[in-house]
């Protein structure tokens, strides 16, 4: 099932809005102004948290998908939206879980708001649409977690993988089969 047209329209950001501020910063505090090189078919945002056990359980799955889809141009970002995920904490998290991926600290929660992400782990797929980015998928990675504390031994439905395969084949992108299950994203406190 494809996303409703109204959701697709709401999820487009014009280039002027994109260029106004960086998406976030890397672990050295440098602004990230571009999420993928020109010609990339899609960008996957994986909203992660260093202290969320469910998010941490998905590290191997996201790394597997990254290995599979990066060669065809899909660009993955590990987005840390929570204020307590400082550069030092995220570096430790990367070492602890042997994560060798592009990391973005969403300290202003710009990408979190853009993707309407509410929990970690949650994913969004963005595609270039002229001079904008269009969200074509947001939700769970798979159906391994039925609810907090209720987990299957392995997933039966691979929502993110199915969405990426459909996108790359120019087929309608299926909606997630259920809500993402995880840890709430901590709202940024205003100064």
VENURZI-V223451 format. One record per backbone hydrogen bond with DSSP energy under -1.0 kcal/mol. CO is the residue of the C=O (numbers start at 0). NH is the residue of the N-H. Records with the same first field share a line. If there is no record, write none. Layout:
CO=NH ; NH
This chain:
3=7
4=8
5=9
6=10
8=11
12=132
13=17
14=18
23=31
24=104
25=28
29=25
31=22
36=39
41=74
42=125
43=76
44=123
45=78
48=51
51=55
52=56
55=58
57=61
58=62
59=63
60=64
61=65
62=66
63=67
64=68
65=69
68=73
69=72
74=43
76=45
77=103
78=47
79=105
81=84
83=85
85=89
86=90
87=91
88=92
89=93
90=94
91=95
92=96
93=98
101=77
103=79
104=24 ; 106
105=108
108=112
109=113
110=114
111=116
117=184
119=182
121=46
122=138
123=44
124=135 ; 136
125=42
126=133
128=131
131=128
132=12
133=126
136=124
138=122
140=159
143=151
146=149
149=145 ; 146
156=142
157=161
158=162
159=163
160=164
161=165
162=166
163=167
164=168
165=170
166=169
182=119
